[in-house]
């Protein structure tokens, strides 16, 4: 896969089905619980529609028309208005370890700043060690418990960063 065929762009309506498959496959691959995670979220099958507000954005990684991952920014549910959540960040094995996850993560953090958020929150699963290492390298600090109300009670890692 040559670099010039990889694109990070905002989600489009016809990305939903492929993106849902990428998201769901990660849960099986890493043996993450399906309940109390993004796997069972109502918005997972309709990601495009779920990110059409003025205060959110979702990006996908595309290679030759194939969706290989994505990640987005949304207000943290039931929490202070100036805190966002980086969420639904999942990647196909085809793009892992090539630096695209970092690029997409940086794009999300930049988008959060542009949208006026003061802090950025995220939740992860302990199984996702590579992802957690990236978050730490960007200055995200571990919390002792969840913020807001994401409904993701099976996520055991909570992190926060000032923007």
C-alpha atoms as an extended CHARMM CRD file, in Angstrom:
* protein
*
       163  EXT
         1         1  UNK       CA              0.0000000000        0.0000000000        0.0000000000  PROA      1               0.0000000000
         2         2  UNK       CA              1.7710000000        3.1670000000       -1.1220000000  PROA      2               0.0000000000
         3         3  UNK       CA              1.5060000000        6.2880000000        1.0050000000  PROA      3               0.0000000000
         4         4  UNK       CA             -0.0600000000        8.4590000000       -1.6970000000  PROA      4               0.0000000000
         5         5  UNK       CA             -3.1910000000        6.3070000000       -1.7990000000  PROA      5               0.0000000000
         6         6  UNK       CA             -4.0030000000        6.9430000000        1.8910000000  PROA      6               0.0000000000
         7         7  UNK       CA             -6.3220000000        9.8030000000        2.7250000000  PROA      7               0.0000000000
         8         8  UNK       CA             -7.5930000000       11.1650000000        6.0390000000  PROA      8               0.0000000000
         9         9  UNK       CA            -10.8530000000       13.0200000000        5.4520000000  PROA      9               0.0000000000
        10        10  UNK       CA            -14.2020000000       13.8460000000        7.0400000000  PROA      10              0.0000000000
        11        11  UNK       CA            -16.7180000000       11.0110000000        7.0590000000  PROA      11              0.0000000000
        12        12  UNK       CA            -19.1950000000       10.7040000000        4.1770000000  PROA      12              0.0000000000
        13        13  UNK       CA            -22.6090000000        8.9560000000        4.1690000000  PROA      13              0.0000000000
        14        14  UNK       CA            -21.3880000000        5.9640000000        2.1470000000  PROA      14              0.0000000000
        15        15  UNK       CA            -18.5900000000        5.2350000000        4.6850000000  PROA      15              0.0000000000
        16        16  UNK       CA            -20.9870000000        3.9100000000        7.3570000000  PROA      16              0.0000000000
        17        17  UNK       CA            -21.0970000000        0.2000000000        6.4860000000  PROA      17              0.0000000000
        18        18  UNK       CA            -17.3400000000       -0.2470000000        6.0160000000  PROA      18              0.0000000000
        19        19  UNK       CA            -16.5370000000        1.7850000000        9.1310000000  PROA      19              0.0000000000
        20        20  UNK       CA            -18.9640000000       -0.2480000000       11.2280000000  PROA      20              0.0000000000
        21        21  UNK       CA            -17.1770000000       -3.4350000000       10.1050000000  PROA      21              0.0000000000
        22        22  UNK       CA            -13.7570000000       -2.0060000000       11.0750000000  PROA      22              0.0000000000
        23        23  UNK       CA            -15.0490000000       -0.9380000000       14.5000000000  PROA      23              0.0000000000
        24        24  UNK       CA            -16.7620000000       -4.2450000000       15.2720000000  PROA      24              0.0000000000
        25        25  UNK       CA            -13.7990000000       -6.3600000000       14.0790000000  PROA      25              0.0000000000
        26        26  UNK       CA            -11.4730000000       -4.6800000000       16.6200000000  PROA      26              0.0000000000
        27        27  UNK       CA            -13.6470000000       -5.8530000000       19.5230000000  PROA      27              0.0000000000
        28        28  UNK       CA            -13.3940000000       -9.4820000000       18.4270000000  PROA      28              0.0000000000
        29        29  UNK       CA             -9.6890000000       -9.2220000000       17.6130000000  PROA      29              0.0000000000
        30        30  UNK       CA             -8.7360000000       -7.7270000000       21.0010000000  PROA      30              0.0000000000
        31        31  UNK       CA            -11.3720000000       -9.6550000000       22.9980000000  PROA      31              0.0000000000
        32        32  UNK       CA            -12.9740000000       -6.4600000000       24.3190000000  PROA      32              0.0000000000
        33        33  UNK       CA            -16.4570000000       -6.7960000000       25.8770000000  PROA      33              0.0000000000
        34        34  UNK       CA            -19.2810000000       -6.0620000000       23.4300000000  PROA      34              0.0000000000
        35        35  UNK       CA            -21.6600000000       -4.6820000000       26.0490000000  PROA      35              0.0000000000
        36        36  UNK       CA            -20.8540000000       -1.3720000000       27.7070000000  PROA      36              0.0000000000
        37        37  UNK       CA            -18.5910000000       -0.3380000000       24.8170000000  PROA      37              0.0000000000
        38        38  UNK       CA            -18.8410000000        1.3570000000       21.4100000000  PROA      38              0.0000000000
        39        39  UNK       CA            -19.7350000000       -2.0710000000       19.9910000000  PROA      39              0.0000000000
        40        40  UNK       CA            -23.2880000000       -1.7680000000       21.2630000000  PROA      40              0.0000000000
        41        41  UNK       CA            -23.7270000000        2.0130000000       20.7330000000  PROA      41              0.0000000000
        42        42  UNK       CA            -26.7160000000        3.0760000000       18.6420000000  PROA      42              0.0000000000
        43        43  UNK       CA            -24.5150000000        5.3550000000       16.5620000000  PROA      43              0.0000000000
        44        44  UNK       CA            -21.9660000000        2.7090000000       15.4930000000  PROA      44              0.0000000000
        45        45  UNK       CA            -23.9900000000        1.6680000000       12.3820000000  PROA      45              0.0000000000
        46        46  UNK       CA            -24.7420000000        5.3200000000       11.4740000000  PROA      46              0.0000000000
        47        47  UNK       CA            -21.5390000000        7.1860000000       12.1550000000  PROA      47              0.0000000000
        48        48  UNK       CA            -22.0070000000        9.8170000000        9.4210000000  PROA      48              0.0000000000
        49        49  UNK       CA            -25.3860000000       10.8940000000       10.8190000000  PROA      49              0.0000000000
        50        50  UNK       CA            -23.9900000000       10.9260000000       14.3710000000  PROA      50              0.0000000000
        51        51  UNK       CA            -21.3700000000       13.5790000000       13.5900000000  PROA      51              0.0000000000
        52        52  UNK       CA            -23.2660000000       16.3360000000       11.7850000000  PROA      52              0.0000000000
        53        53  UNK       CA            -23.4170000000       18.9760000000       14.5440000000  PROA      53              0.0000000000
        54        54  UNK       CA            -21.4530000000       22.2150000000       14.8660000000  PROA      54              0.0000000000
        55        55  UNK       CA            -19.5350000000       20.8590000000       17.8760000000  PROA      55              0.0000000000
        56        56  UNK       CA            -18.4100000000       17.4640000000       16.5450000000  PROA      56              0.0000000000
        57        57  UNK       CA            -16.4270000000       15.9330000000       13.6990000000  PROA      57              0.0000000000
        58        58  UNK       CA            -15.4060000000       12.4470000000       12.5590000000  PROA      58              0.0000000000
        59        59  UNK       CA            -12.4910000000       11.5410000000       10.2880000000  PROA      59              0.0000000000
        60        60  UNK       CA            -11.8660000000        8.3470000000        8.3430000000  PROA      60              0.0000000000
        61        61  UNK       CA             -8.7530000000        6.8010000000        6.8460000000  PROA      61              0.0000000000
        62        62  UNK       CA             -9.3790000000        5.7320000000        3.2730000000  PROA      62              0.0000000000
        63        63  UNK       CA             -7.1580000000        3.7540000000        0.9200000000  PROA      63              0.0000000000
        64        64  UNK       CA             -8.3290000000        3.2820000000       -2.6580000000  PROA      64              0.0000000000
        65        65  UNK       CA            -11.9830000000        3.6000000000       -1.6690000000  PROA      65              0.0000000000
        66        66  UNK       CA            -11.6560000000        1.2520000000        1.3160000000  PROA      66              0.0000000000
        67        67  UNK       CA            -12.3130000000        2.6160000000        4.8200000000  PROA      67              0.0000000000
        68        68  UNK       CA             -9.5510000000        1.3870000000        7.1440000000  PROA      68              0.0000000000
        69        69  UNK       CA            -10.2850000000        3.3000000000       10.3230000000  PROA      69              0.0000000000
        70        70  UNK       CA            -11.5110000000        6.4580000000       11.9230000000  PROA      70              0.0000000000
        71        71  UNK       CA            -11.8360000000        8.6290000000       14.9800000000  PROA      71              0.0000000000
        72        72  UNK       CA            -13.9040000000       11.5720000000       16.0950000000  PROA      72              0.0000000000
        73        73  UNK       CA            -14.5650000000       14.3810000000       18.5480000000  PROA      73              0.0000000000
        74        74  UNK       CA            -17.8650000000       14.9970000000       20.3370000000  PROA      74              0.0000000000
        75        75  UNK       CA            -18.9610000000       16.8600000000       23.4630000000  PROA      75              0.0000000000
        76        76  UNK       CA            -18.5560000000       14.6110000000       26.5130000000  PROA      76              0.0000000000
        77        77  UNK       CA            -22.0530000000       13.3920000000       27.3410000000  PROA      77              0.0000000000
        78        78  UNK       CA            -23.5860000000       14.8010000000       30.5460000000  PROA      78              0.0000000000
        79        79  UNK       CA            -20.5280000000       16.8610000000       31.3990000000  PROA      79              0.0000000000
        80        80  UNK       CA            -19.1870000000       20.4130000000       31.1500000000  PROA      80              0.0000000000
        81        81  UNK       CA            -19.6700000000       21.9810000000       27.7160000000  PROA      81              0.0000000000
        82        82  UNK       CA            -15.9850000000       22.7750000000       27.2070000000  PROA      82              0.0000000000
        83        83  UNK       CA            -14.8670000000       19.1370000000       27.5690000000  PROA      83              0.0000000000
        84        84  UNK       CA            -14.9160000000       16.9140000000       24.4870000000  PROA      84              0.0000000000
        85        85  UNK       CA            -14.3450000000       13.2220000000       24.0450000000  PROA      85              0.0000000000
        86        86  UNK       CA            -12.1340000000       11.6770000000       21.3920000000  PROA      86              0.0000000000
        87        87  UNK       CA            -14.1500000000        8.6160000000       20.5200000000  PROA      87              0.0000000000
        88        88  UNK       CA            -14.7560000000        5.7190000000       18.1780000000  PROA      88              0.0000000000
        89        89  UNK       CA            -11.0940000000        5.5100000000       17.1890000000  PROA      89              0.0000000000
        90        90  UNK       CA            -10.4950000000        2.1180000000       15.5730000000  PROA      90              0.0000000000
        91        91  UNK       CA             -8.1870000000        0.8990000000       12.8290000000  PROA      91              0.0000000000
        92        92  UNK       CA             -7.9650000000       -2.0670000000       10.5080000000  PROA      92              0.0000000000
        93        93  UNK       CA             -4.8010000000       -4.1830000000       10.9120000000  PROA      93              0.0000000000
        94        94  UNK       CA             -3.9420000000       -3.0310000000        7.3520000000  PROA      94              0.0000000000
        95        95  UNK       CA             -3.0220000000        0.4760000000        8.5550000000  PROA      95              0.0000000000
        96        96  UNK       CA             -1.7240000000       -0.1940000000       12.0540000000  PROA      96              0.0000000000
        97        97  UNK       CA              1.8940000000        0.5520000000       12.8600000000  PROA      97              0.0000000000
        98        98  UNK       CA              2.3020000000        2.9010000000        9.8990000000  PROA      98              0.0000000000
        99        99  UNK       CA              1.7240000000        6.1990000000       11.6970000000  PROA      99              0.0000000000
       100       100  UNK       CA             -1.7800000000        6.8930000000       10.3800000000  PROA      100             0.0000000000
       101       101  UNK       CA             -3.4000000000        6.4200000000       13.7740000000  PROA      101             0.0000000000
       102       102  UNK       CA             -1.1260000000        9.1060000000       15.2060000000  PROA      102             0.0000000000
       103       103  UNK       CA             -1.9360000000       11.4350000000       12.2950000000  PROA      103             0.0000000000
       104       104  UNK       CA             -5.6530000000       10.9130000000       12.7820000000  PROA      104             0.0000000000
       105       105  UNK       CA             -5.3340000000       11.3480000000       16.5520000000  PROA      105             0.0000000000
       106       106  UNK       CA             -3.4600000000       14.6520000000       16.0110000000  PROA      106             0.0000000000
       107       107  UNK       CA             -6.1930000000       15.7670000000       13.6260000000  PROA      107             0.0000000000
       108       108  UNK       CA             -8.8030000000       15.0440000000       16.3130000000  PROA      108             0.0000000000
       109       109  UNK       CA             -6.8840000000       16.9930000000       18.9800000000  PROA      109             0.0000000000
       110       110  UNK       CA             -6.4780000000       19.9390000000       16.5620000000  PROA      110             0.0000000000
       111       111  UNK       CA            -10.1820000000       19.7840000000       15.6810000000  PROA      111             0.0000000000
       112       112  UNK       CA            -11.0530000000       19.8260000000       19.4020000000  PROA      112             0.0000000000
       113       113  UNK       CA             -9.0120000000       23.0190000000       19.8460000000  PROA      113             0.0000000000
       114       114  UNK       CA            -10.6230000000       24.6430000000       16.7770000000  PROA      114             0.0000000000
       115       115  UNK       CA            -14.0750000000       23.7210000000       18.0950000000  PROA      115             0.0000000000
       116       116  UNK       CA            -13.2270000000       25.6230000000       21.2900000000  PROA      116             0.0000000000
       117       117  UNK       CA            -12.9130000000       22.7720000000       23.7640000000  PROA      117             0.0000000000
       118       118  UNK       CA            -10.6770000000       23.3420000000       26.8170000000  PROA      118             0.0000000000
       119       119  UNK       CA            -10.1180000000       19.6960000000       27.7370000000  PROA      119             0.0000000000
       120       120  UNK       CA            -10.1110000000       16.4180000000       25.8800000000  PROA      120             0.0000000000
       121       121  UNK       CA            -11.2640000000       13.1640000000       27.4780000000  PROA      121             0.0000000000
       122       122  UNK       CA            -11.0470000000        9.6160000000       26.2040000000  PROA      122             0.0000000000
       123       123  UNK       CA            -11.8720000000        6.1120000000       27.3160000000  PROA      123             0.0000000000
       124       124  UNK       CA            -10.1180000000        2.9610000000       26.2450000000  PROA      124             0.0000000000
       125       125  UNK       CA             -9.8210000000       -0.6960000000       27.0730000000  PROA      125             0.0000000000
       126       126  UNK       CA             -6.7250000000       -2.0510000000       28.8430000000  PROA      126             0.0000000000
       127       127  UNK       CA             -6.2520000000       -4.4960000000       25.9250000000  PROA      127             0.0000000000
       128       128  UNK       CA             -5.4120000000       -1.5910000000       23.5900000000  PROA      128             0.0000000000
       129       129  UNK       CA             -1.8760000000       -1.0880000000       24.8730000000  PROA      129             0.0000000000
       130       130  UNK       CA             -0.4660000000        0.5290000000       21.7120000000  PROA      130             0.0000000000
       131       131  UNK       CA             -3.2560000000        3.1180000000       21.6520000000  PROA      131             0.0000000000
       132       132  UNK       CA             -2.8510000000        3.9340000000       25.3510000000  PROA      132             0.0000000000
       133       133  UNK       CA              0.8790000000        4.4380000000       24.8200000000  PROA      133             0.0000000000
       134       134  UNK       CA              0.1210000000        6.9670000000       22.0400000000  PROA      134             0.0000000000
       135       135  UNK       CA             -2.3300000000        8.8560000000       24.2710000000  PROA      135             0.0000000000
       136       136  UNK       CA              0.2770000000        9.0260000000       27.0420000000  PROA      136             0.0000000000
       137       137  UNK       CA              2.8910000000       10.3210000000       24.6110000000  PROA      137             0.0000000000
       138       138  UNK       CA              0.5200000000       13.2020000000       23.7360000000  PROA      138             0.0000000000
       139       139  UNK       CA              0.2210000000       14.2280000000       27.3700000000  PROA      139             0.0000000000
       140       140  UNK       CA             -3.0370000000       12.5000000000       28.2960000000  PROA      140             0.0000000000
       141       141  UNK       CA             -3.0970000000       11.7300000000       32.0250000000  PROA      141             0.0000000000
       142       142  UNK       CA             -4.7670000000        8.7030000000       33.5940000000  PROA      142             0.0000000000
       143       143  UNK       CA             -7.8560000000        9.2690000000       35.7540000000  PROA      143             0.0000000000
       144       144  UNK       CA             -9.1500000000        7.0290000000       38.5560000000  PROA      144             0.0000000000
       145       145  UNK       CA            -12.6490000000        6.8900000000       37.1150000000  PROA      145             0.0000000000
       146       146  UNK       CA            -14.9160000000        7.8880000000       34.2580000000  PROA      146             0.0000000000
       147       147  UNK       CA            -16.1440000000       11.4150000000       33.5320000000  PROA      147             0.0000000000
       148       148  UNK       CA            -19.5460000000       12.2250000000       32.0680000000  PROA      148             0.0000000000
       149       149  UNK       CA            -21.8450000000        9.4050000000       31.0830000000  PROA      149             0.0000000000
       150       150  UNK       CA            -20.7040000000        7.5980000000       27.9370000000  PROA      150             0.0000000000
       151       151  UNK       CA            -22.4210000000        4.3460000000       28.8950000000  PROA      151             0.0000000000
       152       152  UNK       CA            -19.1260000000        2.5300000000       28.3150000000  PROA      152             0.0000000000
       153       153  UNK       CA            -18.9270000000        0.7870000000       31.6610000000  PROA      153             0.0000000000
       154       154  UNK       CA            -16.6470000000       -1.9140000000       30.2160000000  PROA      154             0.0000000000
       155       155  UNK       CA            -13.8770000000        0.5850000000       29.3900000000  PROA      155             0.0000000000
       156       156  UNK       CA            -11.3480000000        0.4980000000       32.2260000000  PROA      156             0.0000000000
       157       157  UNK       CA             -9.0090000000        3.2770000000       31.0820000000  PROA      157             0.0000000000
       158       158  UNK       CA             -9.9310000000        6.9520000000       31.3960000000  PROA      158             0.0000000000
       159       159  UNK       CA             -7.6510000000        9.7950000000       30.3360000000  PROA      159             0.0000000000
       160       160  UNK       CA             -7.7840000000       13.6090000000       30.1810000000  PROA      160             0.0000000000
       161       161  UNK       CA             -5.6790000000       16.3750000000       28.6460000000  PROA      161             0.0000000000
       162       162  UNK       CA             -5.8350000000       20.1740000000       28.8100000000  PROA      162             0.0000000000
       163       163  UNK       CA             -5.8860000000       21.7070000000       25.3350000000  PROA      163             0.0000000000
